[in-house]
């Protein structure tokens, strides 16, 4: 049994490649994009189109509401339960997405983190409110420079989570991400497309323009009452909330979305470069992906 993971940064063509592989094996695709889970977030999450969803069965797309609390641990549990059923019908299953932690949860299991006293979390939240996110980032840069280079620096939830572990344990957050992998009853093969950095950034910029043309502003406007939810602390949404609240012009907001999406892609590239066994394919070698998978399955 093989789980084929199609991973990589945003706008790198994961959906199309995953469908190509799934069609070859007459199998299904599991989404490991933590924002495509939410029914209310469509344009800004670049969900598979209706045609793509019809091409092969997809799981975990539109499976949650933005008001649902859902973690990587929840995904690990649910995905493993589903895979147990799917592998009774299929020798190969495909999983596609750019959420590195969710992919790692399924393939290797999550690390065990220390229990954090509530007062540490409270103090960090108060520090965020009084001194702002830059003060927390300065502390994280000193306490855990490796994680500082990977974390979404626009996401206070992620920054606070790392710092509370650092404060509670006296050790870097990444120390707890380097523990023993869990054994799985399937073999994982990871593939990704190898983009030139500037070409990828150009694709991102163009895709943001297409999202705006497709009605992203109206989509975000409908979600304004829920803008404090963690599920909506997402590139493309949080910037437009600022525009709708009157803090930025639309032109400046679109530029911010492009910039922050490029930064997110850079962090994804940093994460996936550290993935053991990831096989990169040049864009003109896409047709080599399935033959490579077949060769690995024979070994």
C-alpha positions as CSV (number, residue, x, y, z in Angstrom):
1,X,0.0,0.0,0.0
2,X,1.4,3.4,-1.0
3,X,0.3,6.9,-0.1
4,X,1.5,9.3,-2.8
5,X,2.0,12.8,-1.3
6,X,1.9,15.7,-3.8
7,X,3.3,18.6,-1.8
8,X,4.9,22.0,-2.4
9,X,4.2,25.7,-2.2
10,X,1.1,27.5,-3.1
11,X,0.4,27.9,-6.9
12,X,2.8,25.1,-7.8
13,X,0.3,22.9,-9.6
14,X,-0.3,20.3,-6.9
15,X,-4.0,19.8,-7.7
16,X,-3.4,19.0,-11.4
17,X,-0.6,16.6,-10.7
18,X,-2.5,14.9,-7.9
19,X,-5.5,14.3,-10.3
20,X,-3.1,13.0,-13.0
21,X,-1.7,10.5,-10.6
22,X,-5.1,9.5,-9.2
23,X,-6.6,9.0,-12.6
24,X,-3.7,6.7,-13.5
25,X,-4.3,4.5,-10.5
26,X,-8.1,4.9,-10.5
27,X,-8.0,6.1,-6.9
28,X,-8.9,9.1,-4.7
29,X,-7.3,12.3,-3.4
30,X,-7.1,13.5,0.2
31,X,-6.7,17.2,0.6
32,X,-4.0,18.2,3.0
33,X,-4.6,21.9,2.6
34,X,-5.9,23.1,5.9
35,X,-7.9,26.0,4.5
36,X,-9.6,24.0,1.7
37,X,-11.4,22.1,4.5
38,X,-13.7,25.1,5.1
39,X,-16.9,25.4,3.1
40,X,-17.2,29.2,3.3
41,X,-13.7,29.8,1.9
42,X,-13.6,29.1,-1.8
43,X,-12.0,31.6,-4.0
44,X,-9.2,32.6,-1.7
45,X,-8.1,29.0,-1.0
46,X,-7.8,28.0,-4.6
47,X,-9.9,25.0,-4.1
48,X,-10.2,22.4,-6.9
49,X,-12.8,23.5,-9.5
50,X,-16.0,21.6,-9.8
51,X,-14.6,19.9,-12.9
52,X,-11.5,18.8,-11.0
53,X,-13.6,17.5,-8.1
54,X,-15.7,15.6,-10.6
55,X,-12.6,14.1,-12.3
56,X,-11.6,12.0,-9.2
57,X,-13.2,11.7,-5.7
58,X,-11.8,14.1,-3.2
59,X,-11.9,13.9,0.6
60,X,-11.6,16.7,3.2
61,X,-12.6,19.5,0.7
62,X,-15.6,21.5,2.1
63,X,-15.7,19.1,5.1
64,X,-15.8,21.8,7.8
65,X,-17.3,25.2,8.8
66,X,-15.0,28.1,9.6
67,X,-16.5,28.0,13.1
68,X,-15.2,24.4,13.7
69,X,-12.1,24.0,15.7
70,X,-9.8,21.6,13.8
71,X,-6.1,20.8,14.4
72,X,-3.4,18.8,12.7
73,X,-4.0,16.2,15.4
74,X,-7.6,16.0,14.4
75,X,-6.6,15.6,10.8
76,X,-4.1,12.8,11.7
77,X,-6.9,10.9,13.4
78,X,-9.5,11.4,10.7
79,X,-7.1,10.8,7.7
80,X,-5.7,7.6,9.2
81,X,-9.2,6.2,9.8
82,X,-10.2,7.0,6.2
83,X,-7.0,5.6,4.8
84,X,-7.6,2.3,6.6
85,X,-10.9,2.0,4.7
86,X,-9.5,3.3,1.4
87,X,-6.5,0.9,1.3
88,X,-9.0,-2.0,1.4
89,X,-10.1,-0.9,-2.1
90,X,-7.0,0.8,-3.5
91,X,-3.3,-0.1,-3.6
92,X,-2.5,3.5,-4.1
93,X,-4.1,6.7,-2.5
94,X,-3.0,10.2,-3.3
95,X,-2.8,13.1,-0.7
96,X,-2.2,16.7,-2.0
97,X,-1.6,19.9,-0.2
98,X,0.8,22.5,1.1
99,X,0.1,22.4,4.8
100,X,3.4,20.8,5.9
101,X,2.3,20.1,9.5
102,X,-0.9,18.3,8.4
103,X,1.1,16.2,5.9
104,X,3.7,15.3,8.5
105,X,0.9,14.4,11.0
106,X,-0.4,11.7,8.6
107,X,2.9,10.4,7.4
108,X,5.0,10.5,10.5
109,X,2.8,11.4,13.5
110,X,2.9,14.5,15.6
111,X,5.5,15.2,18.2
112,X,4.8,15.2,21.9
113,X,5.0,18.7,23.3
114,X,5.3,19.6,27.0
115,X,2.2,20.7,29.0
116,X,2.1,24.5,29.0
117,X,0.8,26.2,32.2
118,X,-2.1,28.5,31.5
119,X,-0.4,31.5,33.0
120,X,2.3,31.3,30.3
121,X,-0.3,31.5,27.5
122,X,-2.1,34.3,29.3
123,X,1.1,36.4,29.7
124,X,2.0,35.9,26.0
125,X,-1.5,36.9,25.0
126,X,-1.3,40.0,27.1
127,X,2.2,40.8,25.7
128,X,0.7,40.6,22.2
129,X,-2.1,43.0,23.1
130,X,0.2,45.5,24.8
131,X,3.5,45.3,22.9
132,X,2.4,43.9,19.6
133,X,3.5,40.9,17.5
134,X,7.1,42.3,16.8
135,X,8.0,41.9,20.5
136,X,7.0,38.3,20.4
137,X,8.9,37.7,17.2
138,X,12.1,39.3,18.7
139,X,11.8,36.8,21.6
140,X,11.3,33.9,19.2
141,X,14.2,34.9,17.1
142,X,16.4,34.6,20.2
143,X,14.8,31.5,21.7
144,X,14.5,29.5,18.5
145,X,16.1,31.0,15.4
146,X,15.4,27.9,13.3
147,X,11.7,28.0,13.9
148,X,11.7,31.8,13.5
149,X,12.9,31.3,10.0
150,X,10.0,28.9,9.2
151,X,7.0,30.3,11.1
152,X,4.3,32.5,9.5
153,X,5.4,35.8,11.0
154,X,1.9,37.3,10.4
155,X,0.2,34.6,12.4
156,X,0.2,35.4,16.2
157,X,-1.3,32.0,17.0
158,X,1.7,30.1,15.6
159,X,4.2,32.5,17.3
160,X,2.5,32.3,20.7
161,X,2.4,28.5,20.4
162,X,6.1,28.3,19.8
163,X,7.0,30.7,22.6
164,X,4.8,29.1,25.2
165,X,6.6,25.8,24.5
166,X,10.0,27.5,24.7
167,X,9.1,29.2,28.0
168,X,7.6,26.1,29.5
169,X,10.4,23.8,28.6
170,X,13.5,26.0,28.3
171,X,14.1,24.3,24.9
172,X,13.6,25.4,21.3
173,X,10.2,24.6,19.7
174,X,12.0,22.7,17.0
175,X,13.5,20.3,19.6
176,X,10.1,18.8,19.9
177,X,9.7,18.5,16.1
178,X,12.6,16.1,15.9
179,X,11.3,13.1,17.7
180,X,10.9,9.5,16.6
181,X,8.6,9.0,13.6
182,X,5.5,6.7,14.1
183,X,5.3,3.6,12.0
184,X,2.4,3.5,9.5
185,X,0.9,0.5,7.8
186,X,1.6,2.1,4.4
187,X,4.6,3.4,2.5
188,X,4.8,7.1,1.7
189,X,6.2,8.5,-1.5
190,X,6.5,12.3,-1.7
191,X,6.7,14.3,-5.0
192,X,6.8,17.9,-5.9
193,X,7.3,20.1,-8.9
194,X,10.5,22.1,-9.0
195,X,9.8,25.7,-9.9
196,X,12.2,28.5,-10.6
197,X,11.5,30.9,-7.7
198,X,10.7,34.0,-9.8
199,X,8.4,32.0,-12.1
200,X,6.5,30.7,-9.0
201,X,6.2,34.3,-7.7
202,X,4.9,35.4,-11.1
203,X,2.3,32.6,-10.9
204,X,1.3,33.7,-7.5
205,X,0.9,37.3,-8.5
206,X,-1.3,36.3,-11.5
207,X,-3.4,34.0,-9.4
208,X,-4.2,36.8,-6.9
209,X,-5.3,39.0,-9.8
210,X,-7.6,36.1,-11.0
211,X,-9.0,35.7,-7.5
212,X,-9.9,39.4,-7.3
213,X,-11.6,39.2,-10.7
214,X,-13.5,36.1,-9.5
215,X,-15.0,37.9,-6.6
216,X,-12.7,37.4,-3.6
217,X,-13.6,40.8,-2.1
218,X,-17.3,39.9,-2.0
219,X,-16.5,36.4,-0.5
220,X,-14.5,38.0,2.3
221,X,-17.2,40.7,2.9
222,X,-19.7,37.9,3.6
223,X,-17.3,36.6,6.3
224,X,-16.6,40.0,8.0
225,X,-18.6,39.0,11.1
226,X,-16.3,36.1,11.7
227,X,-13.0,37.8,11.0
228,X,-11.6,37.0,14.5
229,X,-11.8,33.2,13.9
230,X,-8.5,31.4,13.6
231,X,-9.6,29.8,10.3
232,X,-9.8,33.2,8.7
233,X,-6.3,34.3,9.8
234,X,-5.3,33.4,6.3
235,X,-3.5,35.2,3.5
236,X,-6.0,36.8,1.2
237,X,-8.6,37.1,3.9
238,X,-7.0,39.0,6.7
239,X,-5.6,41.6,4.3
240,X,-9.1,42.2,2.8
241,X,-10.6,42.5,6.2
242,X,-8.2,45.4,6.7
243,X,-9.4,46.9,3.4
244,X,-13.1,46.4,4.4
245,X,-12.4,48.0,7.8
246,X,-11.0,51.1,6.0
247,X,-7.3,50.8,6.9
248,X,-6.0,50.3,3.3
249,X,-6.9,51.0,-0.3
250,X,-7.9,48.1,-2.5
251,X,-4.8,48.6,-4.7
252,X,-2.5,48.5,-1.6
253,X,-4.4,45.5,-0.2
254,X,-3.9,43.5,-3.4
255,X,-0.2,44.2,-3.3
256,X,-0.1,43.0,0.3
257,X,-1.9,39.8,-0.6
258,X,0.7,39.1,-3.3
259,X,3.6,39.9,-1.0
260,X,2.3,37.8,1.9
261,X,1.5,34.9,-0.4
262,X,5.0,35.0,-1.8
263,X,6.4,35.0,1.7
264,X,4.1,32.1,2.6
265,X,5.4,30.2,-0.4
266,X,8.9,30.9,0.7
267,X,8.2,29.4,4.1
268,X,6.6,26.4,2.5
269,X,9.7,25.9,0.3
270,X,11.9,26.0,3.5
271,X,9.7,23.4,5.1
272,X,9.5,21.0,2.2
273,X,13.3,21.2,1.5
274,X,13.7,19.5,4.9
275,X,11.4,16.6,4.0
276,X,13.2,13.4,3.8
277,X,12.8,11.5,0.5
278,X,11.0,14.2,-1.4
279,X,11.5,13.7,-5.1
280,X,11.5,16.9,-7.2
281,X,10.4,16.9,-10.9
282,X,11.2,19.6,-13.4
283,X,8.2,21.0,-15.1
284,X,9.1,19.4,-18.4
285,X,9.4,16.0,-16.6
286,X,5.9,15.7,-15.3
287,X,5.3,12.6,-17.4
288,X,8.1,10.9,-15.5
289,X,6.2,11.1,-12.2
290,X,4.1,8.0,-12.6
291,X,7.0,5.8,-14.0
292,X,9.1,6.9,-11.0
293,X,6.2,5.9,-8.6
294,X,6.0,2.6,-10.3
295,X,9.7,2.0,-10.0
296,X,9.6,2.8,-6.2
297,X,6.6,0.5,-5.7
298,X,8.6,-2.4,-7.1
299,X,11.5,-1.8,-4.6
